[in-house]
C-alpha cells in the first residue's frame, strides 16, 4: 500500500465524487474536426450539472491548445471545486479546468477493412436519466466492463442496460443498418451521447441520404442486422464482424462512404 499526499483542493470533488466532465478531442493540423459537436455537448452538460464555467474562454483555450499541438489528442477536464467537505454542490462554486495533449493514436488498418470483434460484457449500465448522455468523470461501470475484455479475441466490449437492451460500447456508440435505415440506441436512461454519434445523426448520415433513427435495440436486432459499426470521435468508425462466436453481416460499401467523409477530415492518417 502506498500513502500519497493529500489531493490538491482544486481536484477534491473530481477525485472523490467524479463531479465534473471531460472531452477527448482529436486534433489534425491544428484544428478539431468535430469542434462544434464537442462545444454543444460541453454547453449542454455544464448546464445539466449546474457547473459554472466561462465556456467562451474554454473554447478559446481549446482553439489555442489545438493550434499549438498541431496533431494529437486533446483532453479537457472541467470539474466543480471548493465548498465544505461533503456531497452538497450548492456551496461549491469554483471550477477547475485542465487540458493535456497526447500523441495521436495509430490503429491497425484491418480494424476498418476487416472489422472488429465485440465481447458481450457482463457489467450492465444502470438507469440514471439525470446523467444519461453526459460524459461525466464517473466512468466506473465502463472501467469494469473494459476490464473483462481479452484483447486477443475482442477489440471492444458491448454494454447492455439492466433490461437487456443494447446501449453502447465501453468507449464507443453503436449503429445498425437494417431495413434501409441506420438505427442507434436511445440514450435517455443511460450511456454517453458521443460526439461522432451526433455527427452521424445530424450531418454524415443525412449527407449520404440515409434515414437514421434512435430506438430500443436488442441483441436479436444486432444479430439480424445488415451491418453493425461502432464509432467515437477519436478512431472514427469501425465495422463489427462478430459478437462473441456469432459472425455478423457487413456492408463494406456503406462503411466506405463514411470512411470517405471522415478521411477528408483527417481520420485516414490514424491507420497504417
C-alpha positions in Angstrom: 0.0 0.0 0.0 1.2 3.5 -0.9 0.0 6.5 1.1 0.0 9.5 -1.2 0.0 13.2 -0.5 -3.3 15.0 0.0 -5.5 15.6 -3.1 -5.0 19.1 -4.4 -8.1 21.1 -3.3 -8.9 22.1 -6.9 -9.4 18.4 -7.7 -11.0 17.2 -4.5 -14.6 16.8 -5.8 -13.4 15.4 -9.1 -11.4 12.7 -7.4 -13.8 12.0 -4.5 -17.1 12.1 -6.4 -16.5 12.3 -10.2 -18.0 15.7 -10.0 -17.2 17.0 -13.5 -16.9 16.1 -17.1 -14.4 15.6 -19.9 -13.9 15.7 -23.6 -11.3 13.9 -25.7 -10.7 15.7 -29.0 -8.6 14.6 -31.9 -6.6 17.4 -33.5 -5.4 17.4 -37.1 -3.2 20.2 -38.4 -4.1 22.5 -35.5 -7.9 22.0 -35.7 -10.5 19.8 -34.0 -12.7 18.3 -36.8 -15.8 17.9 -34.7 -15.3 21.0 -32.6 -18.9 22.3 -32.9 -20.3 19.0 -31.6 -17.8 19.0 -28.6 -18.8 22.6 -27.8 -22.5 21.7 -27.9 -22.0 18.7 -25.6 -19.9 20.8 -23.2 -22.6 23.5 -23.1 -25.4 21.0 -22.5 -23.5 19.0 -19.9 -22.4 22.0 -17.9 -25.9 23.3 -17.8 -27.4 20.0 -16.7 -24.7 19.5 -14.0 -25.0 23.2 -12.9 -21.3 23.7 -13.1 -20.4 27.4 -13.5 -17.8 27.9 -16.3 -16.8 30.6 -18.8 -17.3 28.4 -21.8 -16.3 31.2 -24.2 -12.9 31.3 -22.5 -12.6 27.5 -22.5 -13.5 27.3 -26.2 -10.7 29.9 -27.0 -8.2 27.8 -24.9 -9.2 24.7 -26.9 -8.5 26.5 -30.1 -5.2 27.8 -28.8 -4.1 24.4 -27.5 -5.1 22.7 -30.7 -3.1 25.2 -32.8 0.0 24.7 -30.7 -0.4 20.9 -30.7 -0.6 20.6 -34.4 -1.6 16.9 -34.3 -2.6 15.0 -31.2 -5.3 14.1 -28.7 -6.5 17.0 -26.5 -8.1 16.0 -23.2 -10.2 18.6 -21.5 -11.5 18.1 -17.9 -13.8 20.6 -16.2 -14.6 19.9 -12.5 -16.6 21.5 -9.8 -14.3 22.9 -7.0 -14.5 24.2 -3.4 -17.1 24.3 -0.7 -17.2 22.3 2.6 -16.5 18.6 2.7 -19.4 16.5 1.6 -21.7 15.8 -1.4 -23.7 19.1 -1.4 -22.8 21.1 -4.5 -24.6 24.3 -3.6 -21.5 25.9 -1.9 -19.0 24.5 -4.3 -19.0 27.5 -6.6 -15.5 27.2 -8.1 -14.4 25.5 -11.3 -11.2 23.8 -12.3 -10.2 23.4 -15.9 -7.4 21.1 -17.2 -6.1 20.5 -20.7 -3.5 17.9 -21.8 -2.2 16.9 -25.2 -1.2 13.3 -26.1 0.2 11.8 -29.3 -2.2 10.7 -32.0 -3.0 7.0 -31.7 -2.2 4.6 -34.5 -4.6 1.8 -35.3 -4.1 -1.3 -37.5 -5.7 -0.8 -40.9 -7.6 -4.1 -40.6 -9.9 -2.7 -38.0 -11.5 -0.7 -40.8 -11.0 -3.2 -43.7 -12.0 -6.4 -41.8 -13.9 -5.1 -38.9 -13.6 -5.7 -35.2 -14.8 -8.3 -32.7 -17.2 -7.5 -29.9 -17.3 -9.0 -26.5 -20.7 -9.0 -24.7 -19.9 -7.5 -21.3 -21.3 -8.9 -18.0 -21.3 -5.5 -16.5 -24.6 -3.7 -17.1 -25.3 0.0 -17.3 -27.7 1.3 -14.5 -30.5 3.6 -15.5 -29.9 7.2 -14.4 -31.9 9.7 -16.6 -30.5 12.7 -14.8 -27.0 11.9 -16.0 -27.8 10.0 -19.3 -25.8 11.2 -22.2 -23.3 13.2 -20.2 -19.6 12.3 -20.3 -19.1 12.8 -16.6 -16.0 11.8 -14.7 -17.5 8.7 -13.0 -16.8 6.0 -15.6 -16.5 3.1 -13.2 -19.1 1.0 -15.0 -17.2 1.3 -18.3 -13.9 0.7 -16.5 -15.2 -2.6 -15.0 -16.7 -3.6 -18.4 -13.4 -2.8 -20.3 -11.5 -5.0 -17.8 -13.5 -8.0 -18.9 -12.0 -7.9 -22.4 -9.4 -10.3 -23.7 -7.7 -8.1 -26.2 -6.6 -11.1 -28.2 -10.1 -12.1 -29.1 -12.1 -8.8 -28.9 -11.3 -5.2 -29.6 -14.3 -3.6 -27.9 -17.0 -4.6 -25.4 -20.8 -4.2 -25.9 -22.7 -2.9 -22.9 -26.4 -3.5 -22.2 -28.8 -1.9 -19.7 -30.5 -3.8 -16.8 -33.3 -4.8 -19.1 -31.0 -6.3 -21.8 -31.2 -3.5 -24.4 -28.0 -2.5 -26.2 -26.7 0.9 -25.1 -23.1 1.4 -26.2 -19.6 0.0 -26.3 -17.2 0.6 -23.5 -15.6 3.5 -25.4 -18.0 3.8 -28.4 -21.5 4.2 -29.6 -23.3 1.6 -31.7 -25.1 1.8 -35.1 -27.0 -0.9 -37.0 -28.0 -0.8 -40.6 -31.3 -2.6 -41.1 -34.3 -2.3 -43.4 -32.6 0.5 -45.3 -32.1 2.8 -42.3 -29.5 3.4 -39.6 -30.5 2.6 -36.1 -28.8 3.6 -32.8 -29.8 3.1 -29.2 -31.8 5.7 -27.4 -29.7 7.2 -24.6 -32.4 8.7 -22.4 -31.8 6.4 -19.5 -28.1 5.8 -19.5 -25.0 5.8 -21.8 -22.8 8.5 -23.3 -24.1 10.6 -26.2 -20.9 10.6 -28.2 -19.7 13.4 -30.5 -19.2 11.1 -33.5 -22.7 9.7 -32.9 -24.1 13.2 -33.0 -22.2 13.9 -36.2 -23.6 10.8 -37.8 -27.1 11.6 -36.7 -27.2 15.2 -37.8 -24.6 15.5 -40.6 -23.0 12.4 -42.0 -26.0 10.1 -42.5 -28.2 12.9 -43.9 -25.4 13.8 -46.4 -25.5 10.2 -47.6 -29.3 10.2 -47.9 -29.6 7.6 -45.1 -32.6 7.8 -42.7 -31.5 7.4 -39.1 -33.5 6.6 -36.0 -32.9 6.3 -32.3 -34.8 3.4 -30.8 -34.6 0.4 -28.4 -32.2 -2.2 -29.9 -31.9 -5.8 -28.7 -29.2 -8.4 -29.2 -31.6 -10.2 -31.7 -31.7 -6.9 -33.7 -28.0 -6.7 -33.8 -27.5 -10.3 -34.9 -30.0 -9.9 -37.7 -28.8 -6.5 -38.9 -27.4 -6.0 -42.4 -24.3 -4.2 -40.9 -23.1 -3.1 -37.5 -20.5 -0.5 -36.7 -19.2 1.3 -33.6 -17.9 4.9 -33.5 -16.2 7.6 -31.4 -14.6 10.9 -32.0 -11.1 9.5 -31.8 -11.0 6.4 -34.0 -13.9 7.3 -36.3 -15.8 4.2 -37.4 -15.1 0.5 -37.0 -17.3 -2.1 -38.7 -18.2 -5.0 -36.5 -17.6 -8.5 -37.9 -18.6 -10.7 -34.8 -20.2 -10.7 -31.4 -18.6 -13.5 -29.4 -18.8 -16.6 -31.6 -21.6 -15.1 -33.8 -20.5 -13.8 -37.2 -22.3 -10.6 -38.3 -23.2 -9.4 -41.8 -21.2 -6.5 -43.1 -21.8 -3.8 -45.7 -18.4 -2.6 -47.0 -20.0 -0.2 -49.3 -21.8 1.6 -46.6 -18.8 1.9 -44.3 -16.7 3.0 -47.3 -19.0 6.0 -47.7 -18.5 7.0 -44.1 -14.7 6.4 -44.3 -14.5 8.8 -47.3 -16.3 11.5 -45.3 -14.1 11.0 -42.2 -10.8 10.7 -44.2 -11.5 14.1 -45.8 -11.3 15.5 -42.2 -8.0 13.7 -41.5 -9.0 10.4 -39.9 -7.3 8.3 -42.5 -3.9 9.2 -41.1 -4.7 7.2 -37.9 -4.5 3.9 -39.8 -1.3 2.2 -41.1 
